[in-house]
């Protein structure tokens, strides 16, 4: 229920200006802005979104005011805040997806060279 007397503040999410009530988390602002489809992408290019709502899963990581990997579910909105999801950064997603195989192969080779096991037999 919206309180008609609640203070409103404005932030920018992926280039779009959004108005929310004071005390709203960035995760809730993302939902209000219609960014329910994802906050970031995995190394395979799969969309990730808010899941647990308490900071444990870390699926809600976004960039806020230039600071990366901020938990949207644990951060309150501030006036003038700029939030960027990696899902909106299409070129970044394409690069992550294209490079995922190389990154995984390099990491696997590095692990094998150390004698550390990955748990698979």
C-alpha positions, -999 to 999 in steps of 0.1 A, spaced: 0 0 0 14 34 -10 15 61 16 5 95 0 27 113 25 58 92 21 89 110 9 97 102 -27 132 101 -42 145 96 -77 172 73 -90 184 61 -124 182 24 -132 199 14 -165 194 50 -178 158 52 -168 146 76 -141 126 59 -114 107 74 -84 103 53 -52 94 59 -16 122 66 9 132 33 26 129 13 -6 157 -12 -13 174 -11 -47 160 -46 -53 125 -34 -49 132 -4 -71 144 -28 -98 111 -46 -96 92 -12 -97 113 -3 -128 104 -35 -145 139 -50 -143 126 -83 -129 142 -102 -157 177 -100 -142 203 -79 -125 234 -95 -140 245 -124 -161 265 -155 -154 297 -164 -172 275 -184 -196 253 -153 -203 224 -166 -183 203 -139 -166 204 -138 -128 180 -119 -105 170 -113 -69 165 -146 -52 168 -148 -14 162 -111 -5 187 -112 24 221 -110 8 231 -147 11 228 -158 -26 244 -126 -40 224 -130 -72 212 -93 -70 247 -78 -75 245 -45 -94 268 -15 -99 257 16 -78 273 49 -84 303 32 -101 308 7 -73 305 -29 -86 290 -60 -69 267 -41 -45 239 -62 -31 206 -46 -43 185 -64 -16 207 -49 12 210 -14 -1 185 14 3 178 38 -25 192 74 -23 183 105 -41 202 107 -74 217 72 -72 227 56 -104 222 18 -107 234 -3 -135 227 -39 -141 249 -60 -163 219 -74 -180 214 -40 -196 250 -39 -208 244 -60 -239 279 -58 -252 293 -68 -218 270 -98 -218 280 -108 -253 317 -106 -243 311 -126 -212 293 -153 -231 319 -154 -259 348 -156 -235 333 -181 -210 348 -211 -227 382 -196 -227 380 -186 -191 368 -220 -180 395 -238 -200 422 -215 -186 411 -220 -150 408 -258 -155 443 -259 -169 456 -238 -140 440 -261 -114 453 -293 -131 488 -278 -130 486 -274 -92 474 -309 -84 443 -295 -67 412 -316 -74 379 -302 -83 358 -329 -65 349 -347 -98 362 -382 -103 
